[in-house]
Amino acid sequence: MTISMYHASTPLFLRMFGNMNQWLDIAVEKKGAVGAEELLGARLAPDMLPLLGQFQRASDTSKGCIARLAGVDAPAMPDTEKTIADVRQRIAKTVEFIKSVPQSAVDGSEEKEVVLKTPNSELKFTGLGYLSGFVLPNFYFHATTAYGILRNQGLPLGKLDYLGRA
């Protein structure tokens, strides 16, 4: 039995965004509204994006993936978030877009050519290589870093908060 490209992407993104929303709930509960907002600027190292940037990159990575695999345009989301409410809204928009793309548009994209243009080059992948070797590691890097920032800032998050409760 093989797994579909849809099932190897969409449910993983949706589950982690649900978990990330719960992390924000815990941040507000433990730090209060003002304290939670201050966490958005926290970072693990000076040369890393702050918490806000980690949420934004997770959004960009997942919506870009689904759009490229399905051959549709991803919604533009400029990085203008400043508050927890803004971050929640971005997550909601990302989830709404991901859910709007039907399984039939993503499945069968294993061999589809995906080209990412960077300022200095182009990265070429097959759909499967893009998903498994670029998107999923990148998405989970940003999710894990967000989790690490929150833990580092004293939030009582545990492994099940990261994994989620099915």
VMD Tcl script that builds the backbone (N, CA, C; Angstrom):
set m [mol new atoms 498]
animate dup $m
set s [atomselect $m all]
$s set {name element resname resid chain x y z} {
  {N N MET 1 A 0.839 -1.174 0.000}
  {CA C MET 1 A 0.000 0.000 0.000}
  {C C MET 1 A 0.892 1.248 0.000}
  {N N THR 2 A 0.527 2.212 -0.760}
  {CA C THR 2 A 1.274 3.466 -0.787}
  {C C THR 2 A 0.457 4.554 -0.106}
  {N N ILE 3 A 1.144 5.539 0.396}
  {CA C ILE 3 A 0.471 6.677 1.013}
  {C C ILE 3 A 0.328 7.770 -0.034}
  {N N SER 4 A -0.740 8.501 0.007}
  {CA C SER 4 A -0.960 9.557 -0.977}
  {C C SER 4 A -0.197 10.817 -0.581}
  {N N MET 5 A 0.077 11.636 -1.573}
  {CA C MET 5 A 0.749 12.916 -1.313}
  {C C MET 5 A -0.122 13.792 -0.406}
  {N N TYR 6 A -1.413 13.709 -0.579}
  {CA C TYR 6 A -2.337 14.459 0.262}
  {C C TYR 6 A -2.200 14.016 1.722}
  {N N HIS 7 A -2.250 12.706 1.946}
  {CA C HIS 7 A -2.183 12.202 3.311}
  {C C HIS 7 A -0.793 12.364 3.938}
  {N N ALA 8 A 0.219 12.555 3.123}
  {CA C ALA 8 A 1.571 12.788 3.637}
  {C C ALA 8 A 1.823 14.265 3.907}
  {N N SER 9 A 0.835 15.110 3.638}
  {CA C SER 9 A 1.022 16.546 3.826}
  {C C SER 9 A -0.116 17.182 4.621}
  {N N THR 10 A -1.274 17.243 4.040}
  {CA C THR 10 A -2.383 18.009 4.616}
  {C C THR 10 A -2.692 17.651 6.071}
  {N N PRO 11 A -2.920 16.392 6.423}
  {CA C PRO 11 A -3.244 16.101 7.823}
  {C C PRO 11 A -2.113 16.468 8.792}
  {N N LEU 12 A -0.869 16.346 8.338}
  {CA C LEU 12 A 0.265 16.703 9.202}
  {C C LEU 12 A 0.273 18.197 9.483}
  {N N PHE 13 A 0.068 18.994 8.430}
  {CA C PHE 13 A 0.027 20.448 8.613}
  {C C PHE 13 A -1.124 20.843 9.530}
  {N N LEU 14 A -2.303 20.302 9.272}
  {CA C LEU 14 A -3.475 20.677 10.055}
  {C C LEU 14 A -3.313 20.304 11.525}
  {N N ARG 15 A -2.782 19.142 11.777}
  {CA C ARG 15 A -2.581 18.721 13.165}
  {C C ARG 15 A -1.607 19.651 13.888}
  {N N MET 16 A -0.484 19.977 13.235}
  {CA C MET 16 A 0.505 20.820 13.901}
  {C C MET 16 A -0.030 22.234 14.114}
  {N N PHE 17 A -0.798 22.756 13.174}
  {CA C PHE 17 A -1.371 24.086 13.409}
  {C C PHE 17 A -2.356 24.052 14.572}
  {N N GLY 18 A -3.081 22.965 14.741}
  {CA C GLY 18 A -3.931 22.819 15.922}
  {C C GLY 18 A -3.109 22.831 17.195}
  {N N ASN 19 A -1.991 22.121 17.169}
  {CA C ASN 19 A -1.093 22.101 18.328}
  {C C ASN 19 A -0.534 23.498 18.599}
  {N N MET 20 A -0.127 24.174 17.535}
  {CA C MET 20 A 0.458 25.504 17.692}
  {C C MET 20 A -0.556 26.486 18.279}
  {N N ASN 21 A -1.805 26.358 17.888}
  {CA C ASN 21 A -2.853 27.185 18.492}
  {C C ASN 21 A -2.974 26.899 19.983}
  {N N GLN 22 A -2.844 25.647 20.362}
  {CA C GLN 22 A -2.903 25.299 21.784}
  {C C GLN 22 A -1.717 25.884 22.547}
  {N N TRP 23 A -0.562 25.942 21.895}
  {CA C TRP 23 A 0.592 26.565 22.551}
  {C C TRP 23 A 0.294 28.031 22.855}
  {N N LEU 24 A -0.376 28.688 21.914}
  {CA C LEU 24 A -0.749 30.090 22.133}
  {C C LEU 24 A -1.745 30.208 23.280}
  {N N ASP 25 A -2.681 29.254 23.380}
  {CA C ASP 25 A -3.615 29.238 24.513}
  {C C ASP 25 A -2.846 29.169 25.827}
  {N N ILE 26 A -1.874 28.282 25.894}
  {CA C ILE 26 A -1.082 28.104 27.110}
  {C C ILE 26 A -0.272 29.374 27.397}
  {N N ALA 27 A 0.249 29.997 26.361}
  {CA C ALA 27 A 1.012 31.237 26.549}
  {C C ALA 27 A 0.141 32.318 27.176}
  {N N VAL 28 A -1.063 32.487 26.663}
  {CA C VAL 28 A -1.965 33.508 27.203}
  {C C VAL 28 A -2.389 33.144 28.624}
  {N N GLU 29 A -2.672 31.867 28.853}
  {CA C GLU 29 A -3.089 31.410 30.181}
  {C C GLU 29 A -1.992 31.646 31.221}
  {N N LYS 30 A -0.759 31.334 30.871}
  {CA C LYS 30 A 0.338 31.405 31.841}
  {C C LYS 30 A 0.977 32.785 31.943}
  {N N LYS 31 A 1.004 33.526 30.842}
  {CA C LYS 31 A 1.708 34.814 30.835}
  {C C LYS 31 A 0.767 36.015 30.812}
  {N N GLY 32 A -0.525 35.774 30.599}
  {CA C GLY 32 A -1.454 36.876 30.421}
  {C C GLY 32 A -1.317 37.434 29.017}
  {N N ALA 33 A -2.266 38.257 28.619}
  {CA C ALA 33 A -2.289 38.774 27.247}
  {C C ALA 33 A -1.028 39.557 26.909}
  {N N VAL 34 A -0.611 40.440 27.810}
  {CA C VAL 34 A 0.568 41.277 27.540}
  {C C VAL 34 A 1.831 40.421 27.501}
  {N N GLY 35 A 1.974 39.543 28.461}
  {CA C GLY 35 A 3.154 38.681 28.505}
  {C C GLY 35 A 3.240 37.774 27.292}
  {N N ALA 36 A 2.095 37.272 26.837}
  {CA C ALA 36 A 2.084 36.413 25.655}
  {C C ALA 36 A 2.517 37.195 24.423}
  {N N GLU 37 A 2.080 38.434 24.316}
  {CA C GLU 37 A 2.472 39.270 23.169}
  {C C GLU 37 A 3.991 39.479 23.158}
  {N N GLU 38 A 4.573 39.649 24.333}
  {CA C GLU 38 A 6.019 39.844 24.420}
  {C C GLU 38 A 6.788 38.628 23.939}
  {N N LEU 39 A 6.181 37.449 24.067}
  {CA C LEU 39 A 6.844 36.225 23.604}
  {C C LEU 39 A 7.075 36.228 22.097}
  {N N LEU 40 A 6.277 36.971 21.347}
  {CA C LEU 40 A 6.408 36.968 19.888}
  {C C LEU 40 A 7.780 37.441 19.427}
  {N N GLY 41 A 8.454 38.222 20.252}
  {CA C GLY 41 A 9.794 38.700 19.916}
  {C C GLY 41 A 10.917 37.825 20.450}
  {N N ALA 42 A 10.561 36.799 21.221}
  {CA C ALA 42 A 11.587 35.929 21.812}
  {C C ALA 42 A 12.216 35.041 20.744}
  {N N ARG 43 A 13.494 34.738 20.942}
  {CA C ARG 43 A 14.214 33.872 20.005}
  {C C ARG 43 A 15.196 33.009 20.764}
  {N N LEU 44 A 15.623 31.928 20.141}
  {CA C LEU 44 A 16.590 31.031 20.771}
  {C C LEU 44 A 18.018 31.531 20.619}
  {N N ALA 45 A 18.304 32.212 19.538}
  {CA C ALA 45 A 19.655 32.722 19.280}
  {C C ALA 45 A 19.518 34.026 18.491}
  {N N PRO 46 A 20.487 34.915 18.629}
  {CA C PRO 46 A 20.387 36.218 17.971}
  {C C PRO 46 A 20.209 36.150 16.451}
  {N N ASP 47 A 20.744 35.101 15.815}
  {CA C ASP 47 A 20.655 35.031 14.358}
  {C C ASP 47 A 19.461 34.197 13.866}
  {N N MET 48 A 18.551 33.860 14.770}
  {CA C MET 48 A 17.359 33.096 14.397}
  {C C MET 48 A 16.137 34.009 14.418}
  {N N LEU 49 A 15.133 33.640 13.641}
  {CA C LEU 49 A 13.877 34.385 13.661}
  {C C LEU 49 A 13.225 34.271 15.038}
  {N N PRO 50 A 12.499 35.307 15.435}
  {CA C PRO 50 A 11.770 35.230 16.697}
  {C C PRO 50 A 10.549 34.313 16.550}
  {N N LEU 51 A 9.853 34.115 17.646}
  {CA C LEU 51 A 8.674 33.254 17.652}
  {C C LEU 51 A 7.702 33.636 16.535}
  {N N LEU 52 A 7.422 34.901 16.379}
  {CA C LEU 52 A 6.512 35.346 15.329}
  {C C LEU 52 A 6.975 34.853 13.960}
  {N N GLY 53 A 8.250 34.995 13.663}
  {CA C GLY 53 A 8.795 34.549 12.383}
  {C C GLY 53 A 8.674 33.045 12.193}
  {N N GLN 54 A 8.771 32.281 13.274}
  {CA C GLN 54 A 8.644 30.826 13.172}
  {C C GLN 54 A 7.219 30.452 12.759}
  {N N PHE 55 A 6.235 31.121 13.344}
  {CA C PHE 55 A 4.845 30.878 12.951}
  {C C PHE 55 A 4.620 31.287 11.495}
  {N N GLN 56 A 5.165 32.425 11.089}
  {CA C GLN 56 A 5.004 32.889 9.707}
  {C C GLN 56 A 5.637 31.923 8.714}
  {N N ARG 57 A 6.841 31.436 9.003}
  {CA C ARG 57 A 7.502 30.505 8.077}
  {C C ARG 57 A 6.782 29.161 8.014}
  {N N ALA 58 A 6.243 28.685 9.135}
  {CA C ALA 58 A 5.465 27.446 9.099}
  {C C ALA 58 A 4.247 27.629 8.196}
  {N N SER 59 A 3.616 28.774 8.289}
  {CA C SER 59 A 2.480 29.088 7.422}
  {C C SER 59 A 2.907 29.121 5.957}
  {N N ASP 60 A 3.956 29.858 5.669}
  {CA C ASP 60 A 4.426 29.983 4.282}
  {C C ASP 60 A 4.814 28.629 3.691}
  {N N THR 61 A 5.517 27.833 4.475}
  {CA C THR 61 A 5.996 26.543 3.987}
  {C C THR 61 A 4.831 25.621 3.644}
  {N N SER 62 A 3.853 25.544 4.523}
  {CA C SER 62 A 2.739 24.617 4.308}
  {C C SER 62 A 1.819 25.074 3.180}
  {N N LYS 63 A 1.455 26.337 3.160}
  {CA C LYS 63 A 0.550 26.793 2.099}
  {C C LYS 63 A 1.249 26.791 0.748}
  {N N GLY 64 A 2.534 27.098 0.723}
  {CA C GLY 64 A 3.286 27.037 -0.532}
  {C C GLY 64 A 3.380 25.618 -1.058}
  {N N CYS 65 A 3.565 24.672 -0.166}
  {CA C CYS 65 A 3.643 23.269 -0.553}
  {C C CYS 65 A 2.351 22.815 -1.209}
  {N N ILE 66 A 1.252 23.020 -0.522}
  {CA C ILE 66 A -0.029 22.560 -1.054}
  {C C ILE 66 A -0.328 23.251 -2.382}
  {N N ALA 67 A -0.050 24.521 -2.473}
  {CA C ALA 67 A -0.290 25.260 -3.718}
  {C C ALA 67 A 0.554 24.708 -4.864}
  {N N ARG 68 A 1.832 24.488 -4.617}
  {CA C ARG 68 A 2.707 23.983 -5.678}
  {C C ARG 68 A 2.318 22.574 -6.113}
  {N N LEU 69 A 2.027 21.712 -5.157}
  {CA C LEU 69 A 1.661 20.346 -5.516}
  {C C LEU 69 A 0.339 20.306 -6.274}
  {N N ALA 70 A -0.592 21.181 -5.910}
  {CA C ALA 70 A -1.911 21.192 -6.546}
  {C C ALA 70 A -1.960 22.059 -7.803}
  {N N GLY 71 A -0.930 22.873 -8.025}
  {CA C GLY 71 A -0.936 23.753 -9.201}
  {C C GLY 71 A -1.906 24.913 -9.073}
  {N N VAL 72 A -2.051 25.433 -7.848}
  {CA C VAL 72 A -2.915 26.584 -7.611}
  {C C VAL 72 A -2.093 27.690 -6.943}
  {N N ASP 73 A -2.667 28.869 -6.876}
  {CA C ASP 73 A -1.983 29.979 -6.207}
  {C C ASP 73 A -2.245 29.947 -4.707}
  {N N ALA 74 A -1.204 30.156 -3.960}
  {CA C ALA 74 A -1.346 30.283 -2.509}
  {C C ALA 74 A -1.797 31.698 -2.188}
  {N N PRO 75 A -2.585 31.854 -1.147}
  {CA C PRO 75 A -2.988 33.213 -0.761}
  {C C PRO 75 A -1.778 34.004 -0.264}
  {N N ALA 76 A -1.733 35.264 -0.655}
  {CA C ALA 76 A -0.665 36.143 -0.183}
  {C C ALA 76 A -0.912 36.472 1.287}
  {N N MET 77 A 0.121 36.382 2.071}
  {CA C MET 77 A 0.033 36.737 3.485}
  {C C MET 77 A 1.284 37.513 3.854}
  {N N PRO 78 A 1.217 38.838 3.725}
  {CA C PRO 78 A 2.393 39.621 4.114}
  {C C PRO 78 A 2.646 39.469 5.605}
  {N N ASP 79 A 3.885 39.565 5.980}
  {CA C ASP 79 A 4.278 39.363 7.376}
  {C C ASP 79 A 4.015 40.629 8.198}
  {N N THR 80 A 2.728 40.883 8.458}
  {CA C THR 80 A 2.351 42.100 9.179}
  {C C THR 80 A 1.802 41.815 10.577}
  {N N GLU 81 A 1.847 40.582 11.002}
  {CA C GLU 81 A 1.293 40.222 12.308}
  {C C GLU 81 A 2.087 40.891 13.430}
  {N N LYS 82 A 1.347 41.317 14.452}
  {CA C LYS 82 A 1.994 41.967 15.599}
  {C C LYS 82 A 1.471 41.424 16.928}
  {N N THR 83 A 0.344 40.746 16.901}
  {CA C THR 83 A -0.289 40.297 18.140}
  {C C THR 83 A -0.596 38.792 18.056}
  {N N ILE 84 A -0.924 38.215 19.213}
  {CA C ILE 84 A -1.348 36.818 19.252}
  {C C ILE 84 A -2.593 36.638 18.389}
  {N N ALA 85 A -3.516 37.588 18.451}
  {CA C ALA 85 A -4.728 37.509 17.622}
  {C C ALA 85 A -4.362 37.489 16.141}
  {N N ASP 86 A -3.381 38.288 15.752}
  {CA C ASP 86 A -2.929 38.298 14.357}
  {C C ASP 86 A -2.353 36.935 13.966}
  {N N VAL 87 A -1.565 36.341 14.855}
  {CA C VAL 87 A -0.970 35.027 14.571}
  {C C VAL 87 A -2.074 33.980 14.433}
  {N N ARG 88 A -3.043 34.034 15.317}
  {CA C ARG 88 A -4.171 33.094 15.226}
  {C C ARG 88 A -4.914 33.259 13.895}
  {N N GLN 89 A -5.079 34.510 13.485}
  {CA C GLN 89 A -5.764 34.784 12.203}
  {C C GLN 89 A -4.960 34.211 11.040}
  {N N ARG 90 A -3.652 34.347 11.091}
  {CA C ARG 90 A -2.819 33.795 10.017}
  {C C ARG 90 A -2.922 32.269 9.998}
  {N N ILE 91 A -2.880 31.655 11.162}
  {CA C ILE 91 A -3.044 30.206 11.221}
  {C C ILE 91 A -4.396 29.823 10.626}
  {N N ALA 92 A -5.444 30.540 11.003}
  {CA C ALA 92 A -6.786 30.230 10.504}
  {C C ALA 92 A -6.854 30.352 8.981}
  {N N LYS 93 A -6.257 31.402 8.429}
  {CA C LYS 93 A -6.248 31.578 6.967}
  {C C LYS 93 A -5.457 30.466 6.281}
  {N N THR 94 A -4.353 30.082 6.885}
  {CA C THR 94 A -3.529 29.008 6.326}
  {C C THR 94 A -4.301 27.700 6.335}
  {N N VAL 95 A -4.915 27.386 7.457}
  {CA C VAL 95 A -5.698 26.157 7.585}
  {C C VAL 95 A -6.872 26.174 6.605}
  {N N GLU 96 A -7.540 27.302 6.490}
  {CA C GLU 96 A -8.673 27.421 5.559}
  {C C GLU 96 A -8.219 27.137 4.131}
  {N N PHE 97 A -7.074 27.703 3.741}
  {CA C PHE 97 A -6.570 27.452 2.389}
  {C C PHE 97 A -6.229 25.980 2.198}
  {N N ILE 98 A -5.491 25.410 3.136}
  {CA C ILE 98 A -5.085 24.008 3.010}
  {C C ILE 98 A -6.319 23.113 2.890}
  {N N LYS 99 A -7.330 23.372 3.714}
  {CA C LYS 99 A -8.553 22.575 3.659}
  {C C LYS 99 A -9.323 22.767 2.356}
  {N N SER 100 A -9.143 23.908 1.712}
  {CA C SER 100 A -9.889 24.197 0.484}
  {C C SER 100 A -9.363 23.437 -0.730}
  {N N VAL 101 A -8.154 22.913 -0.636}
  {CA C VAL 101 A -7.554 22.207 -1.771}
  {C C VAL 101 A -7.945 20.731 -1.672}
  {N N PRO 102 A -8.664 20.231 -2.681}
  {CA C PRO 102 A -9.135 18.846 -2.603}
  {C C PRO 102 A -8.005 17.825 -2.729}
  {N N GLN 103 A -8.228 16.684 -2.128}
  {CA C GLN 103 A -7.250 15.603 -2.180}
  {C C GLN 103 A -6.879 15.277 -3.621}
  {N N SER 104 A -7.849 15.307 -4.513}
  {CA C SER 104 A -7.598 14.948 -5.911}
  {C C SER 104 A -6.620 15.899 -6.589}
  {N N ALA 105 A -6.496 17.125 -6.088}
  {CA C ALA 105 A -5.560 18.094 -6.677}
  {C C ALA 105 A -4.129 17.864 -6.213}
  {N N VAL 106 A -3.954 17.205 -5.060}
  {CA C VAL 106 A -2.617 16.985 -4.503}
  {C C VAL 106 A -2.100 15.592 -4.862}
  {N N ASP 107 A -2.984 14.610 -4.789}
  {CA C ASP 107 A -2.563 13.243 -5.113}
  {C C ASP 107 A -2.110 13.148 -6.562}
  {N N GLY 108 A -1.116 12.328 -6.798}
  {CA C GLY 108 A -0.571 12.162 -8.144}
  {C C GLY 108 A 0.520 13.160 -8.484}
  {N N SER 109 A 0.919 13.976 -7.516}
  {CA C SER 109 A 1.943 14.994 -7.789}
  {C C SER 109 A 3.358 14.513 -7.486}
  {N N GLU 110 A 3.545 13.212 -7.255}
  {CA C GLU 110 A 4.855 12.678 -6.876}
  {C C GLU 110 A 5.951 13.028 -7.874}
  {N N GLU 111 A 5.637 12.980 -9.152}
  {CA C GLU 111 A 6.638 13.226 -10.202}
  {C C GLU 111 A 6.543 14.630 -10.798}
  {N N LYS 112 A 5.621 15.436 -10.313}
  {CA C LYS 112 A 5.452 16.798 -10.812}
  {C C LYS 112 A 6.725 17.599 -10.556}
  {N N GLU 113 A 7.155 18.380 -11.534}
  {CA C GLU 113 A 8.331 19.225 -11.328}
  {C C GLU 113 A 7.943 20.428 -10.472}
  {N N VAL 114 A 8.726 20.663 -9.440}
  {CA C VAL 114 A 8.544 21.817 -8.565}
  {C C VAL 114 A 9.849 22.604 -8.608}
  {N N VAL 115 A 9.745 23.879 -8.943}
  {CA C VAL 115 A 10.919 24.742 -9.030}
  {C C VAL 115 A 10.749 25.898 -8.040}
  {N N LEU 116 A 11.698 26.028 -7.149}
  {CA C LEU 116 A 11.728 27.152 -6.218}
  {C C LEU 116 A 12.798 28.114 -6.686}
  {N N LYS 117 A 12.417 29.354 -6.865}
  {CA C LYS 117 A 13.379 30.367 -7.285}
  {C C LYS 117 A 13.872 31.118 -6.054}
  {N N THR 118 A 15.175 31.170 -5.907}
  {CA C THR 118 A 15.792 31.930 -4.832}
  {C C THR 118 A 16.504 33.117 -5.475}
  {N N PRO 119 A 16.966 34.062 -4.695}
  {CA C PRO 119 A 17.661 35.197 -5.298}
  {C C PRO 119 A 18.886 34.787 -6.130}
  {N N ASN 120 A 19.519 33.673 -5.791}
  {CA C ASN 120 A 20.758 33.292 -6.465}
  {C C ASN 120 A 20.668 32.038 -7.319}
  {N N SER 121 A 19.551 31.321 -7.240}
  {CA C SER 121 A 19.483 30.062 -7.990}
  {C C SER 121 A 18.058 29.550 -8.063}
  {N N GLU 122 A 17.939 28.391 -8.649}
  {CA C GLU 122 A 16.677 27.667 -8.684}
  {C C GLU 122 A 16.902 26.295 -8.058}
  {N N LEU 123 A 15.935 25.865 -7.284}
  {CA C LEU 123 A 15.970 24.526 -6.717}
  {C C LEU 123 A 14.897 23.715 -7.422}
  {N N LYS 124 A 15.305 22.595 -8.016}
  {CA C LYS 124 A 14.353 21.762 -8.748}
  {C C LYS 124 A 14.142 20.446 -8.016}
  {N N PHE 125 A 12.878 20.052 -7.926}
  {CA C PHE 125 A 12.493 18.841 -7.226}
  {C C PHE 125 A 11.425 18.100 -8.021}
  {N N THR 126 A 11.245 16.841 -7.699}
  {CA C THR 126 A 9.995 16.171 -8.028}
  {C C THR 126 A 9.055 16.501 -6.871}
  {N N GLY 127 A 7.775 16.307 -7.076}
  {CA C GLY 127 A 6.819 16.585 -6.009}
  {C C GLY 127 A 7.139 15.824 -4.732}
  {N N LEU 128 A 7.451 14.542 -4.870}
  {CA C LEU 128 A 7.762 13.727 -3.697}
  {C C LEU 128 A 9.048 14.198 -3.023}
  {N N GLY 129 A 10.067 14.497 -3.809}
  {CA C GLY 129 A 11.318 15.006 -3.239}
  {C C GLY 129 A 11.125 16.345 -2.551}
  {N N TYR 130 A 10.294 17.189 -3.137}
  {CA C TYR 130 A 9.986 18.496 -2.554}
  {C C TYR 130 A 9.300 18.323 -1.195}
  {N N LEU 131 A 8.279 17.480 -1.165}
  {CA C LEU 131 A 7.537 17.265 0.076}
  {C C LEU 131 A 8.406 16.609 1.140}
  {N N SER 132 A 9.038 15.512 0.794}
  {CA C SER 132 A 9.746 14.716 1.804}
  {C C SER 132 A 11.119 15.268 2.173}
  {N N GLY 133 A 11.809 15.888 1.238}
  {CA C GLY 133 A 13.175 16.332 1.495}
  {C C GLY 133 A 13.336 17.810 1.765}
  {N N PHE 134 A 12.290 18.591 1.494}
  {CA C PHE 134 A 12.399 20.030 1.690}
  {C C PHE 134 A 11.290 20.567 2.593}
  {N N VAL 135 A 10.047 20.341 2.210}
  {CA C VAL 135 A 8.929 20.945 2.936}
  {C C VAL 135 A 8.779 20.399 4.352}
  {N N LEU 136 A 8.650 19.087 4.486}
  {CA C LEU 136 A 8.414 18.549 5.828}
  {C C LEU 136 A 9.545 18.873 6.796}
  {N N PRO 137 A 10.819 18.712 6.402}
  {CA C PRO 137 A 11.881 19.125 7.342}
  {C C PRO 137 A 11.820 20.616 7.677}
  {N N ASN 138 A 11.521 21.452 6.688}
  {CA C ASN 138 A 11.449 22.892 6.902}
  {C C ASN 138 A 10.268 23.250 7.816}
  {N N PHE 139 A 9.107 22.683 7.529}
  {CA C PHE 139 A 7.916 22.945 8.334}
  {C C PHE 139 A 8.151 22.554 9.791}
  {N N TYR 140 A 8.661 21.342 9.989}
  {CA C TYR 140 A 8.890 20.888 11.361}
  {C C TYR 140 A 10.041 21.620 12.043}
  {N N PHE 141 A 11.001 22.110 11.287}
  {CA C PHE 141 A 12.052 22.949 11.872}
  {C C PHE 141 A 11.418 24.177 12.518}
  {N N HIS 142 A 10.541 24.852 11.779}
  {CA C HIS 142 A 9.933 26.075 12.304}
  {C C HIS 142 A 8.967 25.782 13.447}
  {N N ALA 143 A 8.201 24.708 13.348}
  {CA C ALA 143 A 7.302 24.332 14.442}
  {C C ALA 143 A 8.104 23.973 15.694}
  {N N THR 144 A 9.147 23.194 15.515}
  {CA C THR 144 A 9.979 22.781 16.648}
  {C C THR 144 A 10.681 23.982 17.271}
  {N N THR 145 A 11.144 24.893 16.447}
  {CA C THR 145 A 11.806 26.085 16.970}
  {C C THR 145 A 10.815 26.943 17.752}
  {N N ALA 146 A 9.590 27.086 17.249}
  {CA C ALA 146 A 8.561 27.827 17.993}
  {C C ALA 146 A 8.323 27.167 19.347}
  {N N TYR 147 A 8.198 25.846 19.355}
  {CA C TYR 147 A 8.014 25.099 20.591}
  {C C TYR 147 A 9.205 25.337 21.533}
  {N N GLY 148 A 10.411 25.280 20.990}
  {CA C GLY 148 A 11.614 25.489 21.788}
  {C C GLY 148 A 11.678 26.883 22.386}
  {N N ILE 149 A 11.270 27.868 21.618}
  {CA C ILE 149 A 11.252 29.247 22.138}
  {C C ILE 149 A 10.284 29.336 23.311}
  {N N LEU 150 A 9.114 28.769 23.150}
  {CA C LEU 150 A 8.119 28.834 24.222}
  {C C LEU 150 A 8.584 28.089 25.468}
  {N N ARG 151 A 9.200 26.933 25.281}
  {CA C ARG 151 A 9.757 26.201 26.431}
  {C C ARG 151 A 10.850 27.031 27.103}
  {N N ASN 152 A 11.719 27.621 26.280}
  {CA C ASN 152 A 12.817 28.431 26.789}
  {C C ASN 152 A 12.314 29.642 27.579}
  {N N GLN 153 A 11.116 30.098 27.244}
  {CA C GLN 153 A 10.524 31.244 27.930}
  {C C GLN 153 A 9.691 30.822 29.147}
  {N N GLY 154 A 9.794 29.548 29.513}
  {CA C GLY 154 A 9.183 29.091 30.748}
  {C C GLY 154 A 7.789 28.506 30.634}
  {N N LEU 155 A 7.285 28.321 29.434}
  {CA C LEU 155 A 5.952 27.733 29.327}
  {C C LEU 155 A 6.001 26.242 29.639}
  {N N PRO 156 A 5.001 25.759 30.340}
  {CA C PRO 156 A 4.972 24.346 30.725}
  {C C PRO 156 A 4.433 23.454 29.602}
  {N N LEU 157 A 5.164 23.397 28.519}
  {CA C LEU 157 A 4.787 22.538 27.398}
  {C C LEU 157 A 5.540 21.227 27.511}
  {N N GLY 158 A 4.857 20.151 27.188}
  {CA C GLY 158 A 5.485 18.842 27.200}
  {C C GLY 158 A 5.440 18.208 25.827}
  {N N LYS 159 A 5.968 17.005 25.748}
  {CA C LYS 159 A 6.031 16.302 24.477}
  {C C LYS 159 A 4.653 16.123 23.851}
  {N N LEU 160 A 3.647 15.816 24.667}
  {CA C LEU 160 A 2.305 15.639 24.109}
  {C C LEU 160 A 1.704 16.940 23.600}
  {N N ASP 161 A 2.154 18.081 24.125}
  {CA C ASP 161 A 1.725 19.361 23.569}
  {C C ASP 161 A 2.293 19.539 22.163}
  {N N TYR 162 A 3.504 19.049 21.957}
  {CA C TYR 162 A 4.109 19.121 20.622}
  {C C TYR 162 A 3.436 18.124 19.673}
  {N N LEU 163 A 3.316 16.888 20.112}
  {CA C LEU 163 A 2.741 15.852 19.259}
  {C C LEU 163 A 1.247 16.012 19.059}
  {N N GLY 164 A 0.570 16.560 20.026}
  {CA C GLY 164 A -0.879 16.671 19.976}
  {C C GLY 164 A -1.528 15.425 20.532}
  {N N ARG 165 A -2.748 15.576 20.846}
  {CA C ARG 165 A -3.507 14.443 21.367}
  {C C ARG 165 A -4.525 14.066 20.313}
  {N N ALA 166 A -4.299 12.932 19.698}
  {CA C ALA 166 A -5.164 12.479 18.589}
  {C C ALA 166 A -6.556 12.326 19.052}
}
mol reanalyze $m
mol bondsrecalc $m
mol representation Tube
mol addrep $m
